[in-house]
Amino acid sequence: MLKRFGLLLLAFGLVAGPVQAQVGADLNISPKRVVFGPGERSATVYVFNQGDDEATYTVELVDRVMLPDGQILPAADRPDIAVATASDLVQHTPRRVTLGPRQSQAIRVRARPAGADGREYRTHLTVTALPPETSGFTAEQAAAAGQGEVALQVVALFSVSIPVIVRDGTPDARAGLANLAIESLEGGQALALDIERLGANSVYGDIEVRVGDDPAGPVLTAVRGVAVYPEIERRRVVAALPQPLQRGQVVTVTYRDDDARPGEVLATAQLVAP
């Protein structure tokens, strides 16, 4: 998940108006999620600097919540949504890294047992690119300033987050598909649907859309890596269709697990194009 943060740098006597810069757009992280199941206590996450300049990153744990439209927000922004945090169960090292161009760094992640209550605990490992020392105003910019003017430099910091999940029991991961509908998009169509979380744990998998009633037929379009976390009961998903459907065509949608039981069908549903 990619986030942007604004860092406001004030400098007096400079050119009035904001100056924009971007930091960390070449940041990448792998894998895209970490799940600690029963007996699993360690994992490795790799941070990549794919840019042409040296970069420094902070690594921290941030609790985040999911909204029904799929947005992921800091839990501090939505205190009305309860999340079973794993922040006190998870440790990681290092917490700050500096990487040269095209270099990578391994982040070691460890987890303590979650206990026998069968609940799923989650936090998010968040890697944020820090602005370089050269991100301030130049001498030329300072010389062009008018007397008494104030300038605002906005530096967009890029941050990548991945979920870290701890669960010690057999996951209760069940799902359903509901409210299928064809929606109009600019220049085409999309299939919209709700993924319903029916079990106590989160579900994570791929949405596959096929024309016809054969659930093993060719895939028309797919949405990969779709999760529904325990704080919400359903999530709305929209899949763009590569070509418009004809009236009366049957569409088969499959939600296939990519977590505890990879490849297993979690839910399926059909729609007749209006």
Secondary structure, DSSP 8 states (H G I E B T S, - for coil): -EEEEEEEEEEETS-SEEEEEEE-TTEEEESS-EEE-TT--EEEEEEEE-SSS-EEEEEEEE-EEE-TTS-EEEGGG-TTS---B-TTTEEEE-SEEEE-TT-EEEEEEEE----TT---EEEEEEEEE---GGGS--HHHHHT--TT-EEEEEEEEEEEEEEEEE--S-----EEEEEEEEEEETTEEEEEEEEEE-SSS-EEEEEEEEESS-TTS--SEEEEEEEE-TT-SEEEEEEEESS---TT-EEEEEEEE-SSSTT-EEEEEEEE--
